[in-house]
Amino acid sequence: MSNQPFNETLNTEDFNHLIEAVVKAVLKVGQTHDLEEAIVIRDELHRLPDTLLTEVLNQVILHLVPIDPLLCRWFIIDVFLRDAPPEGRADVAERINLLLADLQSPQSE
């Protein structure tokens, strides 16, 4: 990564590559639950502008919940939000639970 800050907006292809890279990194660190490696990912994500960071985290959650909900919860709540207030952590945990419930519910059409 270069030391130059990210633009506030990325084109769709670059954004998708970023999401894919973060998901792959989290999946890899999830194999060992190595907290130090997970914190490195967290710290790199914190280098993003706030608006981009929010979008990236939302997409990472959407991608990880169907693959490994426990890993998603561990990385987002226990690693990424480790210094956040309890209320914020609880809100995100509830959001992850709702996404998981949506995925597990039978699709009615």
Buried (B, 14 or more C-beta within 10 A) or exposed (E): EEEEEBEEEBEEEEBEEBBEEBBEBBBEBBEEEEBEBBBEBBEEBEEBEEEBBEBBBEBBBEBBBEEBBEBBBBBBBEBBBEEEEEEEBEEBBEBBEEBBEEEEEEEEE
